[in-house]
Amino acid sequence: MKTYIISIVLVLITLQLTAQEDVSTTVIKLKDLITHAADSYPNEEPQQIYLLIETNASGVSSDHRFFLEQGVQLLLKRLQPEDKIAIGTYGGSNKTIVSYTEASNASHILTELQKIYTITEQDTDTAKDGIDVAYQFAKSYFVETSENKVIMMRNDQVTGNSIAANAIKEKENKHKKTRAERKEAGQPYKLGGAIAITALSILPEVLEIIKD
């Protein structure tokens, strides 16, 4: 009987530890970070977010710099001051460039973000996997009372990353299926209206960020 009780306790401890290491994943395109920040935040639950950005051999191109910087600024503005963000890279660079920092310290986060535009030989260590680095980092600093998540951003100008590409494709296929099902059921699919409403709702915030 004693052995049986000990076994049950061990199973419960194992399940609890597994649940504590539950880090959710969201895969988006880098240029969609602004929309994602507007649609998903603010959130009532405390947030601990790892922004994982796909880079090429030279970092992030100037074409994507606007979307990245404005997206991060909007995200920081919509998070609660005590919510935390970390930033890392995968692909051309594989490292964590910003440890978990409270959103209230936005100036530090935005300053450190600039490192993503310059990649050194040390950053391109092929022995490392940036995706694995991100998840190990997220699990090491897991906070049970927060939503722990990795937002993986796919860079359109980088090729060969099958993990991110497949995840995006799966989401797109699911979206198309939903639209087809609605059409078959005779229900309108007002995606364009939803996007328009979202754009109008965040326009003042985006304009304020750009002005600053």
Contacts in CASP RR format, 6 or more apart in sequence:
PFRMAT RR
TARGET T0000
AUTHOR 0000-0000-0000
METHOD contacts of the structure
MODEL  1
MKTYIISIVLVLITLQLTAQEDVSTTVIKLKDLITHAADSYPNEEPQQIY
LLIETNASGVSSDHRFFLEQGVQLLLKRLQPEDKIAIGTYGGSNKTIVSY
TEASNASHILTELQKIYTITEQDTDTAKDGIDVAYQFAKSYFVETSENKV
IMMRNDQVTGNSIAANAIKEKENKHKKTRAERKEAGQPYKLGGAIAITAL
SILPEVLEIIKD
20 142 0 8 1.000
20 144 0 8 1.000
21 139 0 8 1.000
21 142 0 8 1.000
22 148 0 8 1.000
23 50 0 8 1.000
23 135 0 8 1.000
23 138 0 8 1.000
23 139 0 8 1.000
23 142 0 8 1.000
23 148 0 8 1.000
23 149 0 8 1.000
23 150 0 8 1.000
24 147 0 8 1.000
24 148 0 8 1.000
24 149 0 8 1.000
24 150 0 8 1.000
25 149 0 8 1.000
25 150 0 8 1.000
25 152 0 8 1.000
25 167 0 8 1.000
26 36 0 8 1.000
26 149 0 8 1.000
26 150 0 8 1.000
26 151 0 8 1.000
26 152 0 8 1.000
27 152 0 8 1.000
27 154 0 8 1.000
27 164 0 8 1.000
27 167 0 8 1.000
27 168 0 8 1.000
27 171 0 8 1.000
28 36 0 8 1.000
28 151 0 8 1.000
28 152 0 8 1.000
28 153 0 8 1.000
28 154 0 8 1.000
28 168 0 8 1.000
29 153 0 8 1.000
29 154 0 8 1.000
29 156 0 8 1.000
29 168 0 8 1.000
30 53 0 8 1.000
30 54 0 8 1.000
30 60 0 8 1.000
30 64 0 8 1.000
30 67 0 8 1.000
30 68 0 8 1.000
30 153 0 8 1.000
30 154 0 8 1.000
30 155 0 8 1.000
30 156 0 8 1.000
31 64 0 8 1.000
31 67 0 8 1.000
31 156 0 8 1.000
32 67 0 8 1.000
33 67 0 8 1.000
33 68 0 8 1.000
33 71 0 8 1.000
33 72 0 8 1.000
33 74 0 8 1.000
33 75 0 8 1.000
33 151 0 8 1.000
33 153 0 8 1.000
34 67 0 8 1.000
34 70 0 8 1.000
34 71 0 8 1.000
34 74 0 8 1.000
34 202 0 8 1.000
34 206 0 8 1.000
35 195 0 8 1.000
35 198 0 8 1.000
36 151 0 8 1.000
37 71 0 8 1.000
37 74 0 8 1.000
37 75 0 8 1.000
37 78 0 8 1.000
38 74 0 8 1.000
38 78 0 8 1.000
38 198 0 8 1.000
38 201 0 8 1.000
38 202 0 8 1.000
38 205 0 8 1.000
39 198 0 8 1.000
41 47 0 8 1.000
41 75 0 8 1.000
41 78 0 8 1.000
41 79 0 8 1.000
42 78 0 8 1.000
42 79 0 8 1.000
42 80 0 8 1.000
43 79 0 8 1.000
43 147 0 8 1.000
45 146 0 8 1.000
45 147 0 8 1.000
46 80 0 8 1.000
46 82 0 8 1.000
46 83 0 8 1.000
46 143 0 8 1.000
46 145 0 8 1.000
46 146 0 8 1.000
46 147 0 8 1.000
47 79 0 8 1.000
47 80 0 8 1.000
47 83 0 8 1.000
47 84 0 8 1.000
47 146 0 8 1.000
47 147 0 8 1.000
47 149 0 8 1.000
48 83 0 8 1.000
48 84 0 8 1.000
48 100 0 8 1.000
48 138 0 8 1.000
48 141 0 8 1.000
48 142 0 8 1.000
48 143 0 8 1.000
48 146 0 8 1.000
48 147 0 8 1.000
48 148 0 8 1.000
48 149 0 8 1.000
49 75 0 8 1.000
49 79 0 8 1.000
49 83 0 8 1.000
49 84 0 8 1.000
49 85 0 8 1.000
49 86 0 8 1.000
49 149 0 8 1.000
49 150 0 8 1.000
49 151 0 8 1.000
50 85 0 8 1.000
50 86 0 8 1.000
50 87 0 8 1.000
50 88 0 8 1.000
50 134 0 8 1.000
50 137 0 8 1.000
50 138 0 8 1.000
50 149 0 8 1.000
50 150 0 8 1.000
50 151 0 8 1.000
51 72 0 8 1.000
51 85 0 8 1.000
51 86 0 8 1.000
51 87 0 8 1.000
51 88 0 8 1.000
51 151 0 8 1.000
51 153 0 8 1.000
52 88 0 8 1.000
52 89 0 8 1.000
52 90 0 8 1.000
52 130 0 8 1.000
52 131 0 8 1.000
52 134 0 8 1.000
52 150 0 8 1.000
52 151 0 8 1.000
52 152 0 8 1.000
52 153 0 8 1.000
53 60 0 8 1.000
53 68 0 8 1.000
53 87 0 8 1.000
53 88 0 8 1.000
53 89 0 8 1.000
53 90 0 8 1.000
53 116 0 8 1.000
53 153 0 8 1.000
53 155 0 8 1.000
54 89 0 8 1.000
54 90 0 8 1.000
54 91 0 8 1.000
54 152 0 8 1.000
54 153 0 8 1.000
54 154 0 8 1.000
54 155 0 8 1.000
54 158 0 8 1.000
54 161 0 8 1.000
54 164 0 8 1.000
55 89 0 8 1.000
55 90 0 8 1.000
55 91 0 8 1.000
55 92 0 8 1.000
55 93 0 8 1.000
55 116 0 8 1.000
55 119 0 8 1.000
55 155 0 8 1.000
55 158 0 8 1.000
56 91 0 8 1.000
56 92 0 8 1.000
56 155 0 8 1.000
56 157 0 8 1.000
56 158 0 8 1.000
57 92 0 8 1.000
57 119 0 8 1.000
57 124 0 8 1.000
58 119 0 8 1.000
59 89 0 8 1.000
59 92 0 8 1.000
59 93 0 8 1.000
59 116 0 8 1.000
59 117 0 8 1.000
59 118 0 8 1.000
59 119 0 8 1.000
60 68 0 8 1.000
60 116 0 8 1.000
60 117 0 8 1.000
60 155 0 8 1.000
61 155 0 8 1.000
61 157 0 8 1.000
63 157 0 8 1.000
64 155 0 8 1.000
64 156 0 8 1.000
64 157 0 8 1.000
65 117 0 8 1.000
68 113 0 8 1.000
68 116 0 8 1.000
68 153 0 8 1.000
69 110 0 8 1.000
69 113 0 8 1.000
70 206 0 8 1.000
70 209 0 8 1.000
70 210 0 8 1.000
72 87 0 8 1.000
72 109 0 8 1.000
72 110 0 8 1.000
72 113 0 8 1.000
73 106 0 8 1.000
73 110 0 8 1.000
73 209 0 8 1.000
74 202 0 8 1.000
74 205 0 8 1.000
74 206 0 8 1.000
74 209 0 8 1.000
75 85 0 8 1.000
76 85 0 8 1.000
76 103 0 8 1.000
76 106 0 8 1.000
76 109 0 8 1.000
76 110 0 8 1.000
77 106 0 8 1.000
77 205 0 8 1.000
77 209 0 8 1.000
78 205 0 8 1.000
79 85 0 8 1.000
79 103 0 8 1.000
80 103 0 8 1.000
81 102 0 8 1.000
81 103 0 8 1.000
81 104 0 8 1.000
82 102 0 8 1.000
82 103 0 8 1.000
82 104 0 8 1.000
83 102 0 8 1.000
83 103 0 8 1.000
83 146 0 8 1.000
84 100 0 8 1.000
84 101 0 8 1.000
84 102 0 8 1.000
84 103 0 8 1.000
84 146 0 8 1.000
85 98 0 8 1.000
85 100 0 8 1.000
85 101 0 8 1.000
85 103 0 8 1.000
85 109 0 8 1.000
86 96 0 8 1.000
86 98 0 8 1.000
86 99 0 8 1.000
86 100 0 8 1.000
86 101 0 8 1.000
86 137 0 8 1.000
86 138 0 8 1.000
86 141 0 8 1.000
87 96 0 8 1.000
87 97 0 8 1.000
87 98 0 8 1.000
87 109 0 8 1.000
87 112 0 8 1.000
87 113 0 8 1.000
87 116 0 8 1.000
88 95 0 8 1.000
88 96 0 8 1.000
88 97 0 8 1.000
88 98 0 8 1.000
88 116 0 8 1.000
88 130 0 8 1.000
88 133 0 8 1.000
88 134 0 8 1.000
89 95 0 8 1.000
89 97 0 8 1.000
89 116 0 8 1.000
89 123 0 8 1.000
89 130 0 8 1.000
90 129 0 8 1.000
90 130 0 8 1.000
90 131 0 8 1.000
90 133 0 8 1.000
90 134 0 8 1.000
90 152 0 8 1.000
90 161 0 8 1.000
91 130 0 8 1.000
91 158 0 8 1.000
91 161 0 8 1.000
92 119 0 8 1.000
92 123 0 8 1.000
92 124 0 8 1.000
92 158 0 8 1.000
93 116 0 8 1.000
93 119 0 8 1.000
93 123 0 8 1.000
93 124 0 8 1.000
94 123 0 8 1.000
94 124 0 8 1.000
94 125 0 8 1.000
94 128 0 8 1.000
94 129 0 8 1.000
94 130 0 8 1.000
94 133 0 8 1.000
95 123 0 8 1.000
95 128 0 8 1.000
95 130 0 8 1.000
95 133 0 8 1.000
96 133 0 8 1.000
96 134 0 8 1.000
96 137 0 8 1.000
97 112 0 8 1.000
97 113 0 8 1.000
97 115 0 8 1.000
97 116 0 8 1.000
98 109 0 8 1.000
98 112 0 8 1.000
98 113 0 8 1.000
100 141 0 8 1.000
101 108 0 8 1.000
101 109 0 8 1.000
103 109 0 8 1.000
131 152 0 8 1.000
131 163 0 8 1.000
134 150 0 8 1.000
134 152 0 8 1.000
135 150 0 8 1.000
138 148 0 8 1.000
138 149 0 8 1.000
138 150 0 8 1.000
142 148 0 8 1.000
152 164 0 8 1.000
152 167 0 8 1.000
154 161 0 8 1.000
154 164 0 8 1.000
154 165 0 8 1.000
154 168 0 8 1.000
178 189 0 8 1.000
179 189 0 8 1.000
179 191 0 8 1.000
182 188 0 8 1.000
182 189 0 8 1.000
183 189 0 8 1.000
END
